[in-house]
Amino acid sequence: MKKYICILLALAASALQACSNHNDNLQPLRQLLERIDKGASRKFILQYLDDGEQNCFELDSRHGKIIVRGSDNSAIAFGIHCYLKYHAGIHLSWDGMTASLPDKLPTLDKPERRKALAANRYAYNYCTFSYSMAFWDSERWQREIDWLALHGINRPLMAVGMEKVWQNLLRKLGYHDSEIDSFIAGPAFQAWWLMDNLEGWGNPSPQGWYDDRARLAQQIITRMRQLGMEPVLPGYSGKMPHDADEKLGLDVVQTGRWCGYTRPSFLRPDDPRFPEIADLYYQELAGLYGPARYYSCDPFHEGGSAKGVDLAASGHAILDAMKRHSPDAVWVIQAWQNNPRAAMIEELPQDDLLILDLFSESKPQWGEPSSPWFRPDGFGKHKWIYCMLLNFGANTGLHGKLDYLVRGFRDAARHPYAGKTLAGIGMTAEGIENNPVMFELLTELAWLDQPFSVSEWLDSYIRARYGNHDAQISQAWNLLARSVYGCPQHNTQEGTHESVFCSRPTFDFRHASEFADTQDYYDPADVIEAARLMVAASERFRGCNHFEYDLIDIVRQAVAETGRIQLRRTAKAWKSRDAEAYKSEYQRFLKLIMMQDRLLGTRSEFMLGSHLASARALGRTDTDKARLEWNAKVQITTWGDRNAAERGGLHDYAHKEWSGMLSTLYHDRWKSWFELQEGVLQGGRAAGIDFYDMESKWAERRDEFASEPSGDCCMTAGEIFGEISGIFYDGGSI
């Protein structure tokens, strides 16, 4: 009898231990609920599904509490988001990750269950880590991890802290710290170093930076894993400093130049030291950040020369190194331009690769013959992810393909060939914290198995985002859906119609950056009318954070549209050689810039000062702070040195329509140029302006910029819209 009692007690203890482990695993989700609203976790019951099905969640209610069950923490977190959005009318987004939940949450009439269409829900482009995240602290990263969890992401790229891995590796190979600093890029440019495009630009960084980034990376990875994500860590691609042949006697290939910069070299796979160096890399990576299953790397990215390289052998060498350190490793590759090279991947095992079709919504490679990057065989036997790039350089502006995003993903899933290997959906924007509607739709597509129209989805989105239905707001968003968010399927431009205010001055304006390839696809009058409707509704939604963010962004777009029109009027006056009319018109244009600056100064998301304050805050000394601020300002102006900015075409690639930039650099560029043209009308000689010199000096100065918003959003938007509408409709004065 005693024997049976002991067995029963042991079983009970085992059950209690299992229950305790489950509770421990769910604790990060309860903490997430508490960050949304203090006390929120007491209103939910979180449980794991016990039916063995993966990527599922259920919603139910009992005794006034909301039950969210899921197959794992990622599914449960997305279930929480869906409940809040579709049942409680609460939207959580980058511009607001907290909410006041009612004392009694709405209960469900009947249980709901959803299963993800996409097992892999990926996030980020390497560029995101430089354009949006370069100067984030742990608090900002916690909000981002919460956003990822609530939006169902389970495969996020995690590229923070890689400079410490490389510092440790290169020290062991005999490099001195000064040589290492000449190889690793500065904080605002690490994405392109990680993608093997350049080395050294923006550095040196102090040792404290290396150590601080490593500690932050450890925190990020721990929190991601707690919330059900498997971080994708940068793997070893064969990259070495360009002088590794002289320094270490390695057999390397010089891969050429990128936009004026020297690329790192590529270590040949048959060099006897390839396995040794790759193993050292993974040992350092695991020592700092623990084991991983997914590794990302992109040899010969964006034009790197592979001349003389045995691509098949390289593919095997790279994957074999991953497998030695993680037997179930998966190599994640960005499909961009002619990468991945077919010869590099075609012999690799079917389940060991996961390919990101990086620009699926505009230049799909998976199976659309009309695409300029179409691959007749797609990615062969390898699994791939349908991705939305959307945003280049994190430029400010409304843009997207709402309707085609839905159709494109469905078409890919139904494709007789590519559909069989489609393994997920991903957000691969170069910059985030913009166009929240597009990211919301993308992340939900992974879970929506029933047909729906964009108008239906949009109605539910704005109802949750603003907490109520409003006819004027619905009308405004339908106008946006058919204009800026209705970009046609075959349009391949790189993101938004860029603001004229952010461009180097010219009468023949088309875009601010060299690579934008802008194609007019909408009527600006629709944007102006949408802004008018938002302004008309502003008193009813005053105090709603999401509304006020959207109000400022939509009116900002309307001001930018008006700027295009005003520049054409200014050009017409100049060409008519009417000096008085020309001066009047260009002064009106300059006033528009200053009005835009004032408008954007009401929200911290659109303020240069907020961005620079974040950069400076990460420095330990004044010298460190100055270097970080310089990184932040150079990235959004010249981007690089004179050669890269001018010959490489990188100037203004990452321009920002931000308060502080508008009133200083952008206003001064246009004013200097307008006055120069004015002198030509008065008989003077046409002369050029050294814009690079102007921009680089601006970046080097440590001017003070406001970092806290000022002014009333609704009142300011109304006043400014009233002033611009006269220009847009009839050319009235400001």
C-alpha positions in Angstrom: 0.0 0.0 0.0 2.8 2.4 0.9 4.4 1.6 -2.5 1.2 2.8 -4.3 0.9 5.9 -2.1 4.5 6.8 -2.9 3.8 6.4 -6.7 0.7 8.6 -6.4 2.6 11.2 -4.5 5.4 11.1 -7.1 2.9 11.5 -10.0 1.2 14.4 -8.2 4.6 16.0 -7.6 5.4 15.6 -11.3 2.1 17.1 -12.4 2.6 20.0 -10.0 6.1 20.5 -11.4 4.8 20.4 -15.0 2.1 22.9 -14.1 4.7 25.1 -12.4 6.9 25.0 -15.6 3.9 25.9 -17.7 3.1 28.8 -15.4 6.8 30.0 -15.6 6.6 29.8 -19.4 3.5 31.9 -19.4 4.8 34.5 -17.1 6.5 36.6 -19.8 3.0 36.9 -21.4 1.5 38.1 -18.2 4.3 40.7 -17.9 3.5 41.8 -21.5 -0.2 42.3 -20.5 1.0 44.4 -17.5 3.1 46.6 -19.7 -0.1 47.2 -21.8 -2.1 48.2 -18.8 -1.4 47.7 -15.1 -3.6 45.0 -13.8 -4.5 43.6 -17.2 -3.1 40.2 -16.5 -5.8 39.6 -13.9 -8.4 39.9 -16.6 -7.0 37.1 -18.8 -6.5 33.4 -18.4 -3.6 32.1 -20.5 -3.3 28.5 -21.3 -1.5 26.1 -23.7 -3.5 24.0 -26.2 -3.2 20.3 -25.5 -4.2 19.0 -28.9 -0.7 19.0 -30.4 -1.6 21.3 -33.3 1.0 24.0 -34.0 0.5 27.7 -34.8 -3.0 27.9 -33.4 -4.8 30.0 -30.8 -8.3 30.0 -29.3 -10.3 32.7 -27.7 -13.0 32.1 -25.1 -14.4 33.7 -21.9 -15.5 32.4 -18.5 -16.7 34.1 -15.4 -15.9 37.5 -16.9 -12.3 36.7 -17.8 -10.9 36.2 -21.3 -9.3 32.9 -22.1 -6.5 32.8 -24.6 -5.1 29.4 -25.4 -2.3 28.8 -27.9 0.1 26.3 -29.2 3.0 28.4 -28.0 3.7 31.9 -26.6 3.9 33.4 -30.1 0.4 32.2 -30.9 -1.0 33.2 -27.5 0.4 36.7 -27.9 -1.2 37.1 -31.3 -4.4 35.8 -29.8 -4.2 38.6 -27.2 -3.7 41.1 -30.0 -6.7 39.8 -31.9 -9.0 39.9 -28.9 -8.0 43.4 -28.0 -8.4 44.6 -31.6 -11.6 42.8 -32.7 -13.5 42.4 -29.4 -12.3 45.2 -27.2 -11.7 47.9 -29.9 -8.1 48.5 -28.7 -5.3 48.8 -31.2 -1.6 48.6 -30.2 1.0 50.0 -32.6 4.3 51.7 -32.7 2.8 55.1 -31.9 1.1 53.7 -28.8 1.8 50.3 -27.1 -0.3 51.0 -24.0 -4.0 51.2 -23.4 -6.6 51.7 -20.7 -8.6 48.5 -20.6 -12.1 48.6 -19.2 -12.8 47.1 -15.8 -14.9 44.4 -17.5 -13.7 43.2 -20.8 -16.3 42.3 -23.5 -16.9 38.5 -23.4 -17.3 36.3 -26.4 -20.6 34.8 -27.6 -18.8 31.6 -28.6 -15.2 30.3 -28.8 -13.0 31.2 -31.7 -10.1 29.3 -33.1 -7.5 30.3 -35.7 -4.6 28.5 -37.3 -1.8 30.3 -39.0 -1.5 29.9 -42.8 2.2 30.7 -42.4 4.4 28.8 -39.9 7.3 31.3 -40.4 6.4 34.9 -39.7 9.6 36.8 -40.3 10.6 40.4 -39.4 13.2 42.8 -40.6 15.7 43.7 -43.2 19.3 44.3 -42.1 18.8 47.9 -43.1 16.1 48.2 -40.4 18.8 47.9 -37.7 20.6 50.9 -39.0 17.8 53.2 -40.3 15.3 52.6 -37.4 17.1 50.9 -34.6 20.7 52.1 -34.5 20.2 54.1 -31.3 17.5 52.2 -29.4 18.0 51.6 -25.7 16.6 48.6 -23.8 13.3 50.3 -23.0 12.6 51.0 -26.7 13.6 47.5 -27.6 11.2 46.1 -25.0 8.3 47.9 -26.7 9.5 46.5 -30.1 9.6 43.0 -28.8 6.1 43.4 -27.4 5.0 44.7 -30.8 6.6 41.7 -32.5 4.9 39.2 -30.1 1.5 40.8 -30.4 1.7 40.8 -34.2 2.6 37.1 -34.3 6.2 37.4 -35.4 8.2 34.2 -34.6 11.3 34.6 -36.7 12.8 38.0 -36.2 16.3 38.9 -37.5 18.4 40.0 -34.6 21.6 41.9 -35.6 22.4 43.9 -32.5 25.7 43.2 -30.9 27.5 41.6 -33.9 30.4 44.1 -33.6 31.4 42.4 -30.4 31.5 38.9 -32.1 33.7 40.2 -34.8 36.0 42.1 -32.4 36.6 38.9 -30.4 37.1 36.9 -33.6 39.6 39.3 -35.2 41.5 39.7 -32.0 42.0 35.9 -31.9 43.2 36.1 -35.5 45.9 38.7 -34.6 44.2 41.9 -35.6 44.9 45.0 -33.4 42.0 47.1 -32.2 42.7 50.0 -34.6 42.6 47.5 -37.5 39.4 46.1 -36.2 37.9 49.6 -36.0 38.9 50.1 -39.6 36.9 47.0 -40.6 33.7 47.2 -38.4 31.3 50.0 -39.5 29.9 52.7 -37.2 26.5 52.4 -35.4 24.5 54.0 -38.2 26.1 51.9 -41.0 26.4 48.4 -39.6 23.7 47.0 -41.8 25.8 47.4 -44.9 28.9 46.0 -43.2 26.8 42.9 -42.1 25.6 42.5 -45.7 29.3 42.6 -46.9 28.8 45.9 -48.8 31.4 48.0 -47.0 33.8 48.1 -44.1 34.9 50.8 -41.6 32.7 53.7 -42.5 31.4 55.6 -39.4 33.8 54.1 -36.9 35.8 54.1 -34.6 33.6 53.4 -31.7 34.8 53.3 -28.1 35.1 49.9 -26.3 32.2 50.9 -24.1 30.0 50.8 -27.2 31.0 47.2 -28.1 30.3 46.0 -24.5 27.0 47.9 -24.2 25.7 46.5 -27.4 26.6 43.0 -26.4 24.7 43.3 -23.1 21.7 44.8 -25.0 21.7 42.0 -27.5 21.7 39.4 -24.7 18.6 41.1 -23.2 16.9 41.3 -26.6 17.5 37.6 -27.4 16.3 36.4 -23.9 13.1 38.4 -24.2 12.4 37.3 -27.7 12.8 33.6 -26.8 10.6 34.1 -23.7 7.8 35.3 -25.9 8.0 32.4 -28.3 10.3 33.7 -31.0 13.4 32.1 -32.5 15.8 34.9 -33.3 17.6 34.7 -36.7 21.3 35.6 -36.0 23.9 36.6 -38.6 25.9 33.7 -39.8 29.4 33.4 -41.3 29.3 34.2 -45.0 33.1 33.9 -45.7 33.5 37.6 -45.1 37.0 38.9 -44.1 38.7 42.3 -44.0 39.8 43.3 -47.5 43.5 42.9 -46.5 43.2 39.4 -45.1 45.4 38.0 -47.8 48.3 40.3 -46.7 47.6 40.2 -43.0 46.8 36.4 -42.6 48.0 34.9 -45.9 44.4 33.8 -46.7 43.2 32.9 -50.2 40.5 35.6 -50.6 38.6 37.1 -53.5 38.3 40.9 -53.7 34.6 41.4 -54.3 34.8 44.9 -55.7 33.2 48.2 -54.6 29.7 49.2 -53.4 28.6 52.8 -54.0 32.3 54.0 -53.8 33.2 51.8 -50.7 35.6 49.0 -50.6 33.8 45.7 -49.9 35.2 43.1 -47.5 36.9 40.2 -49.2 35.5 36.7 -49.5 37.4 33.7 -48.1 37.5 30.9 -50.7 35.8 27.7 -49.5 38.9 25.6 -50.3 41.2 27.7 -48.1 42.3 25.3 -45.4 41.4 27.9 -42.8 37.8 28.4 -43.8 36.5 25.8 -41.4 38.7 27.1 -38.6 37.6 30.7 -39.0 34.0 29.8 -39.4 34.1 27.7 -36.3 35.8 30.5 -34.3 33.0 32.8 -35.5 30.2 30.5 -34.3 32.0 29.8 -31.0 32.1 33.5 -30.3 28.5 34.0 -31.4 27.2 31.2 -29.2 29.4 32.2 -26.3 27.8 35.7 -26.3 24.2 34.9 -27.4 23.6 31.2 -26.9 22.7 28.5 -29.5 20.5 29.3 -32.5 18.7 27.4 -35.2 18.4 30.1 -37.9 21.3 32.0 -39.3 21.3 34.7 -42.0 24.0 35.7 -44.4 24.2 36.9 -48.0 27.5 36.4 -49.8 27.9 38.8 -52.8 24.9 40.9 -51.8 23.9 43.8 -54.2 26.5 43.4 -56.9 29.4 41.8 -55.1 31.7 40.1 -57.6 31.9 36.3 -57.4 34.3 36.0 -60.3 36.5 33.0 -59.9 34.5 31.6 -56.9 33.3 28.0 -56.8 29.7 28.9 -55.8 28.6 25.4 -55.2 31.5 24.7 -52.9 30.9 28.1 -51.1 27.3 27.2 -50.5 28.3 23.8 -48.9 31.1 25.4 -46.8 28.8 28.1 -45.4 26.0 25.6 -44.6 28.4 23.0 -43.2 29.8 25.5 -40.8 26.3 26.3 -39.5 25.5 22.6 -39.2 28.7 21.8 -37.2 27.5 24.2 -34.5 23.7 23.6 -34.8 22.8 20.3 -36.5 19.3 21.5 -37.3 20.5 24.9 -38.6 18.6 26.7 -41.3 20.3 29.2 -43.6 18.1 32.3 -44.2 19.0 34.2 -47.4 17.7 37.5 -48.8 16.5 37.2 -52.4 17.6 40.5 -53.8 18.7 41.3 -57.4 20.6 38.2 -58.5 21.1 36.8 -55.0 21.1 34.0 -54.0 23.1 32.8 -56.9 21.4 29.6 -58.2 24.7 27.7 -58.4 25.3 28.4 -54.7 22.1 26.9 -53.4 20.8 24.3 -55.9 22.8 21.4 -54.5 22.0 22.2 -50.9 19.4 20.0 -49.0 15.8 21.0 -49.4 15.0 21.8 -45.8 18.2 23.6 -44.9 17.4 26.9 -46.6 14.7 29.6 -46.1 14.7 32.3 -48.8 13.3 35.7 -48.3 11.7 37.1 -51.5 12.6 40.5 -50.2 10.4 42.7 -52.5 7.5 40.4 -53.2 4.9 43.1 -53.5 6.8 44.9 -56.3 9.6 42.8 -57.8 8.7 39.2 -57.0 11.1 36.5 -57.9 8.9 33.6 -57.1 6.8 33.2 -60.2 5.5 36.4 -61.9 6.9 36.6 -65.4 6.2 40.4 -65.6 8.5 41.0 -62.7 12.0 42.4 -63.7 13.5 40.0 -61.2 11.5 36.9 -62.2 13.2 33.5 -61.8 11.6 31.0 -64.2 12.3 28.2 -61.7 11.5 30.3 -58.6 13.7 29.1 -55.8 13.6 25.5 -56.9 13.0 23.0 -54.1 13.8 25.5 -51.3 11.3 27.0 -49.0 10.7 30.7 -49.3 8.9 33.6 -47.6 6.6 36.2 -49.2 7.9 39.6 -48.0 6.8 43.2 -48.1 9.7 45.7 -48.4 7.5 48.8 -48.7 10.0 51.4 -47.3 13.4 52.4 -48.5 15.8 54.5 -46.4 13.0 54.8 -43.7 11.8 57.9 -45.7 8.8 59.7 -44.4 5.7 59.4 -46.5 2.4 57.5 -47.0 2.7 54.6 -49.4 1.6 51.0 -50.0 -0.3 48.4 -52.0 -3.2 47.5 -49.8 -5.2 45.6 -52.4 -2.3 43.9 -54.2 -0.6 42.8 -51.0 -3.7 40.6 -50.3 -4.0 39.4 -53.8 -0.2 38.8 -54.2 0.1 36.6 -51.1 -3.0 34.6 -52.1 -1.7 34.2 -55.7 1.7 33.0 -54.3 -0.1 30.5 -52.0 -2.2 29.1 -54.9 0.7 29.0 -57.4 1.0 25.4 -58.8 4.8 25.5 -58.3 5.9 28.2 -55.9 2.9 27.6 -53.7 4.2 24.2 -52.7 7.4 25.7 -51.2 5.8 28.9 -49.7 6.7 28.7 -46.0 5.8 32.0 -44.5 5.3 35.8 -44.7 7.7 38.5 -43.7 8.1 42.3 -43.2 11.4 43.4 -44.7 11.1 47.2 -44.7 14.3 49.2 -44.6 12.7 51.3 -42.0 9.7 50.8 -39.6 7.6 53.1 -37.4 5.8 54.4 -40.5 2.7 53.4 -42.4 1.3 51.3 -39.6 -1.7 50.2 -41.6 0.5 48.3 -44.1 2.4 46.4 -41.3 -0.9 45.6 -39.6 -2.4 44.1 -42.8 0.8 42.1 -43.6 1.1 40.5 -40.2 -2.6 39.6 -40.2 -2.4 37.9 -43.6 -0.6 35.0 -42.0 -3.8 34.2 -40.0 -6.7 35.1 -42.3 -7.9 32.0 -44.1 -11.3 33.4 -45.2 -11.7 35.7 -48.2 -12.1 39.4 -47.3 -12.1 42.7 -49.1 -9.6 45.5 -48.2 -12.5 47.9 -47.5 -13.9 45.4 -44.9 -10.5 45.0 -43.3 -9.8 48.7 -43.4 -13.1 49.5 -41.7 -12.3 47.1 -38.8 -8.8 48.6 -38.6 -9.8 52.2 -38.2 -12.6 51.3 -35.8 -10.1 49.6 -33.5 -7.4 52.2 -34.0 -9.7 55.2 -33.1 -12.1 53.3 -30.8 -15.2 54.3 -32.7 -16.7 54.4 -36.2 -16.9 57.8 -37.9 -18.2 58.5 -41.4 -15.8 61.3 -42.2 -12.8 59.2 -41.1 -14.0 56.2 -43.1 -14.3 58.4 -46.1 -10.8 59.8 -45.6 -9.3 56.4 -45.3 -11.1 55.1 -48.4 -9.6 58.1 -50.3 -6.1 57.1 -49.0 -6.7 53.5 -50.0 -7.4 54.4 -53.6 -4.5 56.9 -53.8 -1.3 56.6 -51.8 -2.2 53.2 -50.5 -3.5 52.0 -53.9 -0.1 51.7 -55.6 -0.6 49.6 -58.8 0.7 46.0 -58.9 3.5 46.6 -61.5 4.8 49.9 -60.0 8.3 49.3 -58.8 9.2 52.6 -57.2 11.2 52.5 -54.0 8.7 53.6 -51.4 6.8 56.8 -51.0 6.6 59.8 -53.3 9.4 61.6 -51.7 8.9 65.1 -50.3 10.1 67.9 -52.5 11.3 69.8 -49.4 13.9 67.1 -48.7 15.4 67.2 -52.2 18.5 69.0 -53.3 17.0 72.0 -55.1 16.0 71.8 -58.7 13.1 73.0 -60.8 12.8 69.6 -62.4 12.0 67.7 -59.2 11.0 64.0 -59.3 12.5 62.5 -56.2 14.9 63.3 -53.4 17.1 60.2 -53.6 18.9 58.8 -56.6 17.2 55.4 -56.6 13.5 56.3 -56.0 12.2 55.7 -59.6 9.0 57.6 -58.7 5.9 57.0 -60.9 2.8 59.2 -60.5 0.0 56.8 -59.6 -2.5 58.8 -57.6 -4.3 62.1 -57.7 -2.9 64.4 -55.0 -6.4 65.9 -54.6 -7.5 62.6 -52.9 -4.8 63.2 -50.3 -5.8 66.8 -49.7 -9.4 65.8 -49.3 -8.5 63.0 -46.9 -6.6 65.6 -44.8 -9.6 67.9 -44.9 -11.8 65.2 -43.6 -9.4 64.2 -40.8 -9.1 67.9 -39.7 -12.9 68.1 -39.7 -13.1 65.1 -37.4 -10.3 66.2 -35.1 -12.4 67.8 -32.3 -14.3 64.6 -32.0 -11.1 62.5 -31.6 -9.0 65.0 -29.7 -6.9 63.1 -27.2 -6.9 59.8 -29.1 -3.2 59.1 -29.6 -3.5 57.0 -32.7 -5.8 59.5 -34.4 -3.5 62.4 -33.6 -0.5 60.5 -35.0 -2.4 59.8 -38.2 -3.8 63.3 -38.4 -0.3 64.8 -38.4 1.0 62.3 -40.9 -1.9 62.7 -43.3 -1.7 66.5 -43.1 2.1 66.3 -43.5 1.5 64.4 -46.8 -1.0 67.1 -47.9 1.6 69.8 -47.2 4.2 67.8 -49.2 1.8 67.4 -52.1 1.2 71.2 -52.0 4.9 71.8 -52.1 5.2 70.0 -55.4 2.5 72.3 -56.9 4.1 75.4 -55.4 7.5 74.5 -56.9 6.0 74.2 -60.3 4.5 77.7 -59.9 7.9 79.0 -58.8 9.6 77.4 -61.8 7.0 79.0 -64.1 7.6 82.4 -62.7 11.4 82.0 -63.1 11.1 80.8 -66.7 8.9 83.8 -67.5 11.8 86.0 -66.1 9.4 87.8 -63.9 11.7 88.6 -61.0 9.0 90.0 -58.7 6.6 87.1 -59.2 9.5 84.6 -58.8 10.5 86.1 -55.5 6.9 86.0 -54.2 6.5 82.3 -55.3 9.8 81.1 -53.8 9.1 82.8 -50.5 5.7 81.0 -50.5 7.6 77.7 -51.0 10.0 78.5 -48.1 7.0 79.3 -45.9 5.6 75.9 -46.7 8.8 74.3 -45.4 8.5 76.2 -42.2 4.8 75.3 -41.8 5.7 71.7 -42.3 8.4 72.0 -39.6 5.9 73.5 -37.2 3.3 70.8 -37.9 5.7 67.9 -37.3 7.0 69.5 -34.1 3.8 68.5 -32.5 4.7 64.8 -32.5 8.0 63.3 -31.2 8.0 60.6 -34.0 8.6 63.4 -36.6 11.3 65.3 -34.7 15.0 65.3 -35.4 15.7 66.4 -31.9 14.1 63.2 -30.5 16.3 61.1 -32.8 19.5 62.9 -31.9 18.7 62.7 -28.1 18.4 58.9 -28.4 21.8 58.7 -30.1 23.5 61.0 -27.6 22.0 59.1 -24.6 24.0 56.0 -25.6 27.3 57.7 -25.3 29.3 57.5 -22.0 31.5 60.5 -22.7 31.0 63.8 -24.5 33.3 62.5 -27.3 31.2 59.3 -27.6 28.0 61.4 -27.7 29.4 63.6 -30.5 30.5 60.6 -32.5 27.0 59.0 -32.2 25.3 62.2 -33.1 27.5 62.6 -36.2 26.6 59.0 -37.2 22.9 59.8 -36.9 23.1 63.1 -38.9 25.4 61.8 -41.7 23.2 58.8 -42.3 20.2 61.1 -43.1 22.1 63.6 -45.2 25.2 62.7 -47.2 25.1 59.1 -46.0 28.8 58.7 -46.9 31.9 60.5 -47.8 32.0 62.8 -50.9 32.7 60.0 -53.3 29.8 57.8 -52.0 27.4 60.7 -51.7 28.0 62.1 -55.2 29.3 59.3 -57.4 27.7 56.5 -55.4 24.4 58.4 -55.4 23.8 57.9 -51.7 23.1 61.5 -50.6 19.6 62.0 -49.3 18.9 58.3 -49.6 17.7 58.2 -46.0 16.3 61.7 -45.9 13.7 62.5 -43.2 10.9 65.0 -43.4 11.3 65.9 -39.7 10.9 69.0 -37.7 14.4 70.4 -37.1 15.7 69.2 -40.5 13.1 71.2 -42.4 13.8 74.5 -40.6 17.6 74.2 -40.9 19.2 72.1 -43.6 16.3 71.8 -46.0 15.2 75.4 -45.7 18.7 76.7 -46.1 19.5 74.5 -49.1 16.4 75.8 -51.0 16.9 79.4 -49.8 20.5 79.5 -51.1 19.5 78.0 -54.4 16.4 80.2 -54.9 18.6 83.3 -54.2 21.2 82.1 -56.7 18.5 81.8 -59.4 17.2 85.2 -58.4 20.7 86.6 -59.1 20.6 85.0 -62.6 17.3 86.8 -63.4 19.0 90.1 -62.4 21.9 89.5 -64.8 24.2 87.5 -62.7 26.1 84.3 -63.7 24.8 80.9 -63.0 26.9 79.2 -60.4 26.8 75.9 -58.6 26.3 75.2 -54.9 28.5 72.6 -53.2 25.6 70.9 -51.5 27.8 68.2 -50.1 29.9 70.8 -48.3 26.7 72.4 -46.9 25.3 69.0 -45.7 28.5 67.7 -44.2 29.1 70.9 -42.2 25.5 70.7 -41.0 26.2 67.1 -39.8 29.4 68.1 -38.0 27.7 71.0 -36.1 26.2 70.2 -32.7 23.3 72.5 -32.9 20.5 72.1 -30.3 17.2 70.8 -31.5 14.0 70.5 -29.5 13.4 66.9 -28.4 10.0 67.3 -26.9 6.9 68.1 -29.0 5.1 71.5 -28.6 1.8 72.8 -29.7 -1.7 71.3 -30.0 -1.8 68.6 -32.7 -5.4 69.2 -33.7 -5.3 73.0 -33.6 -2.0 73.1 -35.5 -3.1 70.7 -38.2 -6.3 72.7 -38.7 -4.5 76.0 -39.0 -1.9 74.7 -41.4 -4.4 72.8 -43.6 -6.4 76.0 -43.8 -3.4 77.8 -45.2 -2.3 75.2 -47.7 -5.7 74.5 -49.1 -5.7 77.9 -50.8 -2.4 77.1 -52.6 -3.5 73.7 -53.7 -6.9 74.7 -55.1 -6.4 78.2 -56.4 -2.9 79.4 -55.8 -3.9 81.7 -52.9 -1.4 83.3 -50.6 -0.1 81.9 -47.3 
